[in-house]
Amino acid sequence: MLKSIILEITADKKARNIEPTHATFKEVYSIAISKGLSVAEVRNGLNELYLAGEIEVGDTLNDKYIIVL
């Protein structure tokens, strides 16, 4: 579910020509929480995706970015 949320954010930004197109933690959290996931579920899910090598995570000026590999 989290992977689809990240892809949804990325696709929306590409469609609206917003750069950079990566998702941020804030964006993922807000959508995931609105879909009924808890903060712990979001954090654990992102950690699992990162450890499995399915997402890339890095620092931005004010947040962290997430890219699906």
C-alpha positions in Angstrom: 0.0 0.0 0.0 2.8 2.4 0.8 4.5 1.8 -2.5 1.3 2.6 -4.3 1.0 5.9 -2.3 4.5 6.9 -3.2 3.9 6.1 -6.9 0.6 8.0 -6.7 2.3 11.1 -5.4 5.1 10.9 -8.0 2.6 10.4 -10.8 0.5 13.4 -9.6 3.6 15.7 -9.5 4.7 14.5 -13.0 1.2 15.2 -14.4 1.2 18.7 -12.9 4.8 19.4 -14.0 6.0 19.9 -10.4 9.7 19.4 -9.8 11.2 17.5 -8.1 8.8 14.6 -8.5 9.8 12.6 -5.5 7.6 12.0 -2.6 8.4 13.4 0.8 7.8 11.7 4.2 5.2 14.4 5.1 3.2 13.7 1.9 3.4 9.9 2.4 2.4 10.2 6.1 -0.6 12.5 5.4 -2.0 10.2 2.7 -1.4 7.0 4.6 -3.0 8.4 7.8 -6.0 9.5 5.8 -6.3 6.0 4.5 -6.4 4.6 8.0 -2.8 3.5 8.7 -1.2 4.3 12.0 2.1 6.2 12.3 3.9 3.0 13.4 2.5 1.1 10.4 3.8 3.7 8.0 7.2 3.9 9.6 7.6 0.1 9.7 6.3 -0.3 6.2 8.8 2.3 4.9 11.6 0.6 6.8 10.7 -2.8 5.3 10.6 -1.3 1.7 14.0 0.4 2.3 15.6 -2.8 3.6 14.2 -4.8 0.7 15.8 -2.3 -1.7 12.5 -1.2 -3.2 12.8 2.5 -2.3 15.6 5.0 -2.0 15.5 7.5 0.8 17.6 10.7 1.2 17.7 14.1 2.8 16.1 17.3 1.4 16.4 20.7 3.0 13.4 20.3 5.3 12.4 16.6 5.0 13.4 13.3 3.5 12.6 12.2 -0.1 11.4 8.8 -1.2 11.8 7.3 -4.6 10.6 3.9 -5.8 13.3 2.0 -7.5 
